[in-house]
């Protein structure tokens, strides 16, 4: 009787490890980029949701509503309040916690700062603004990827939409 050995040879093991390491080296950066793109997209949608809540609340209650930053940067989160007739915060409507530290939020356009919706849902002051949300390479040491940028355009009428540049 001939006894057959079962198992792998050393060459087969090395070839398998080589193929596995090539697939891993190819897949890990792609997964990281996918994760960052998804995070930028999710946070852009979260900002649009918050702005829509503020605008709808202003129209529904017929009062001014402020989207008030926590701190000096939108990345620190924000709160939405209705305003009383004296312009003071009246009723808390919504709280957005801080965004992930690897995201950079930049506001530009007609004005920068807190957003105030009037009782018909338009931005107070009659000017639009825009936000840019992108991966911040200085936080995680990665290289910036151009398709990880989303712009949020807010028209003077108060409507907000996400635009991929």
C-alpha positions in Angstrom: 0.0 0.0 0.0 1.2 3.4 -0.9 0.4 6.1 1.7 -0.4 9.5 0.2 0.7 12.6 2.2 -2.0 15.1 2.8 -1.4 18.9 3.1 0.3 21.7 1.3 3.8 21.9 0.0 5.9 24.9 1.0 5.7 26.3 -2.6 1.9 26.1 -2.6 1.8 27.9 0.8 4.1 30.7 -0.4 2.1 31.2 -3.6 -1.1 31.4 -1.6 0.4 34.0 0.8 1.8 36.0 -2.1 -1.6 36.2 -3.9 -3.3 37.0 -0.6 -0.9 39.8 0.2 -1.3 41.3 -3.3 -5.0 41.3 -2.9 -4.8 42.9 0.5 -2.4 45.6 -0.7 -4.8 46.4 -3.5 -7.9 46.3 -1.4 -7.0 48.2 1.8 -6.4 51.7 0.2 -9.6 51.3 -1.9 -11.6 50.4 1.2 -10.1 53.4 3.1 -11.0 55.7 0.2 -14.5 54.2 0.0 -15.0 54.8 3.8 -13.9 58.4 3.5 -16.2 59.1 0.5 -19.1 57.6 2.4 -18.4 59.6 5.5 -18.2 62.9 3.4 -21.4 62.0 1.7 -23.2 61.0 4.9 -22.2 64.3 6.7 -23.3 66.3 3.6 -26.7 64.7 3.8 -26.8 65.3 7.5 -26.2 69.0 7.1 -28.9 69.3 4.4 -31.3 67.4 6.7 -30.6 69.9 9.5 -31.1 72.9 7.3 -34.3 71.5 6.0 -35.5 70.9 9.5 -34.7 74.5 10.4 -36.4 75.9 7.3 -39.5 73.7 7.8 -39.8 74.7 11.4 -39.6 78.4 10.5 -42.4 78.0 8.0 -44.5 75.8 10.3 -44.3 78.0 13.3 -44.2 81.3 11.4 -41.2 82.5 13.4 -37.5 83.1 12.7 -35.2 80.0 13.3 -31.5 80.1 13.8 -29.0 77.4 13.0 -26.4 78.2 15.7 -22.8 76.8 15.5 -21.3 75.3 18.6 -18.0 77.1 18.9 -16.3 78.8 15.9 -16.4 75.9 13.4 -19.3 74.0 11.9 -17.4 70.9 12.5 -18.1 71.4 16.3 -21.8 70.8 15.6 -24.8 73.1 15.9 -28.2 73.7 17.5 -31.4 74.8 15.9 -33.6 77.2 17.9 -36.7 79.2 17.2 -36.3 82.9 18.0 -38.7 85.0 20.1 -39.8 88.5 19.0 -36.7 90.0 20.6 -34.3 87.7 18.7 -33.4 85.5 21.6 -33.2 81.7 21.5 -36.6 80.4 22.5 -37.2 76.7 21.8 -34.6 74.1 21.0 -35.6 72.2 17.9 -32.6 70.0 17.0 -29.1 69.3 18.2 -26.3 68.1 15.8 -23.3 66.6 17.7 -19.7 67.4 16.5 -18.8 65.9 13.1 -15.8 63.5 12.8 -12.5 65.2 13.3 -11.2 64.1 9.9 -13.8 66.2 8.1 -13.2 69.8 7.2 -16.3 72.1 6.8 -15.8 75.5 5.2 -18.5 78.1 4.7 -18.3 80.6 1.9 -20.5 82.7 -0.4 -22.7 85.7 0.3 -22.1 85.5 4.1 -20.5 83.3 6.7 -21.7 82.5 10.2 -25.0 81.3 11.7 -28.0 80.8 9.5 -31.3 82.5 10.2 -34.4 81.5 8.4 -37.3 83.9 8.4 -41.0 83.0 8.8 -41.4 82.1 5.1 -38.3 79.9 5.0 -35.9 82.3 3.3 -32.4 83.2 4.6 -32.4 86.5 6.5 -30.4 89.1 4.6 -31.3 87.7 1.2 -27.9 86.2 0.4 -27.1 82.6 -0.2 -24.2 80.7 1.2 -22.4 77.4 0.6 -20.6 74.8 2.6 -17.7 72.6 1.4 -17.3 69.2 3.2 -14.1 67.3 2.6 -11.6 64.9 4.1 -8.9 66.8 6.1 -5.6 65.2 5.3 -3.8 67.1 8.1 -5.9 65.1 10.7 -5.3 61.5 9.4 -2.1 62.0 7.4 -3.7 60.8 4.2 -3.4 62.5 0.8 -6.5 64.5 -0.2 -8.6 62.8 -2.9 -10.4 65.2 -5.2 -13.6 63.1 -5.3 -14.0 63.4 -1.6 -15.5 66.9 -1.8 -19.2 67.8 -1.5 -20.6 71.2 -1.8 -23.9 72.3 -0.2 -25.5 75.2 -1.9 -28.1 77.2 0.1 -30.1 79.6 -2.0 -31.4 82.9 -0.7 -34.8 81.3 -0.7 -33.5 78.8 2.0 -33.4 75.6 0.0 -30.3 73.5 0.3 -28.9 70.8 -2.0 -25.7 68.7 -2.2 -23.6 69.1 -5.3 -20.6 67.0 -6.2 -18.0 69.2 -7.9 
